[in-house]
Amino acid sequence: MTEFWEDRYAEKEQIWSGEPNSILVEVVSALTPGRALDLGCGEGGDAVWLAERGWRVTGVDISATAVGRAAAMAKDRGVPQDDITWVTADLATWQPAGSYDLVSAFYMHSPIEFPRDAVLRRAAEAVAPEGHLLIVGHAGFPPWAHAREGHEHDEHHFPGPGEQIDSLALRAGEWDTVLAERRRREVTGPEGQRADIDDVVVLMRRR
Ligand SMILES: C[S@@+](CC[C@H](N)C(=O)[O-])C[C@H]1O[C@@H](n2cnc3c(N)ncnc32)[C@H](O)[C@@H]1O
């Protein structure tokens, strides 16, 4: 698992844009800053943006390379060290300590074995009362996706909004659904190709 993601990050000096995900910007702009946990934080675009908006952030990723890049970007942008805690860990076994006003998980898909449902259930447990859980995933493969070595392409399952919520097995009466929908966005592929792809967006608020 670690090796797969380390190899992926080793392919390029920077994989992601460094910009926050647009859905995060939209959702968080309406929230009061507090404690945030970003699962699979990658190169830190979301975590750094949150910290710059007054959130105390914990960013977790399995790739030490990605976390190192994220920490370097935070430093370059002048984010005080205390405002972000970077954790290199496998979410399959990592347990959040304490509770968070926002837990986000963007594009937490893995072409190799990953206990996504269990990880996201633990994520939900870590949300504080009146806090939010924001899960954004792909609705399917982008048109340019092709099977890489070790990539179980055909077997990958992308849950829709309802299925994503059901899989969280949230306690009845404890949560409100704020968003559960598919959203289209324009993306640029590795060769510069343009395409519209759908995301699955789930935003839950704990009562
Ligand atoms: C598709 S990327 C998304 C990165 C970031 N959230 C974003 O939106 O730009 C998925 C990230 O999840 C991380 N990841 C995959 N499996 C993981 C695991 N078991 N534990 C922790 N992080 C994991 C990868 O290293 C990668 O950075």
The ligand as an SDF file (V2000), in Angstrom:
LIG
                    3D

 27 29  0  0  0  0  0  0  0  0999 V2000
   -6.4960   10.6890   -5.0020 C   0  0  0  0  0  0  0  0  0  0  0  0
   -5.4300   11.2590   -3.7580 S   0  0  0  0  0  0  0  0  0  0  0  0
   -6.3080   12.6390   -3.1050 C   0  0  0  0  0  0  0  0  0  0  0  0
   -5.4280   13.6530   -2.4080 C   0  0  0  0  0  0  0  0  0  0  0  0
   -6.1460   14.8610   -1.8270 C   0  0  0  0  0  0  0  0  0  0  0  0
   -7.1910   14.5040   -0.8870 N   0  0  0  0  0  0  0  0  0  0  0  0
   -6.7250   15.7310   -2.9260 C   0  0  0  0  0  0  0  0  0  0  0  0
   -7.9390   15.8480   -3.0250 O   0  0  0  0  0  0  0  0  0  0  0  0
   -5.9350   16.3160   -3.6850 O   0  0  0  0  0  0  0  0  0  0  0  0
   -5.6150   10.0040   -2.5070 C   0  0  0  0  0  0  0  0  0  0  0  0
   -4.6410   10.2040   -1.3620 C   0  0  0  0  0  0  0  0  0  0  0  0
   -4.9440    9.2210   -0.3750 O   0  0  0  0  0  0  0  0  0  0  0  0
   -3.7290    8.7370    0.1440 C   0  0  0  0  0  0  0  0  0  0  0  0
   -3.9930    7.3730    0.6640 N   0  0  0  0  0  0  0  0  0  0  0  0
   -4.3230    6.2820   -0.0490 C   0  0  0  0  0  0  0  0  0  0  0  0
   -4.4710    5.2150    0.7450 N   0  0  0  0  0  0  0  0  0  0  0  0
   -4.2240    5.6560    2.0110 C   0  0  0  0  0  0  0  0  0  0  0  0
   -4.2080    5.0210    3.2850 C   0  0  0  0  0  0  0  0  0  0  0  0
   -4.4620    3.7240    3.4210 N   0  0  0  0  0  0  0  0  0  0  0  0
   -3.9180    5.7670    4.3700 N   0  0  0  0  0  0  0  0  0  0  0  0
   -3.6380    7.1040    4.2320 C   0  0  0  0  0  0  0  0  0  0  0  0
   -3.6420    7.7480    3.0590 N   0  0  0  0  0  0  0  0  0  0  0  0
   -3.9290    7.0370    1.9590 C   0  0  0  0  0  0  0  0  0  0  0  0
   -2.7600    8.7500   -1.0260 C   0  0  0  0  0  0  0  0  0  0  0  0
   -1.4110    8.7610   -0.6410 O   0  0  0  0  0  0  0  0  0  0  0  0
   -3.1840   10.0350   -1.7370 C   0  0  0  0  0  0  0  0  0  0  0  0
   -2.4420   11.1330   -1.2950 O   0  0  0  0  0  0  0  0  0  0  0  0
  1  2  1  0
  2  3  1  0
  2 10  1  0
  3  4  1  0
  4  5  1  0
  5  6  1  0
  5  7  1  0
  7  8  2  0
  7  9  1  0
 10 11  1  0
 11 12  1  0
 11 26  1  0
 12 13  1  0
 13 14  1  0
 13 24  1  0
 14 15  1  0
 14 23  1  0
 15 16  2  0
 16 17  1  0
 17 18  1  0
 17 23  2  0
 18 19  1  0
 18 20  2  0
 20 21  1  0
 21 22  2  0
 22 23  1  0
 24 25  1  0
 24 26  1  0
 26 27  1  0
M  CHG  2   2   1   9  -1
M  END
$$$$
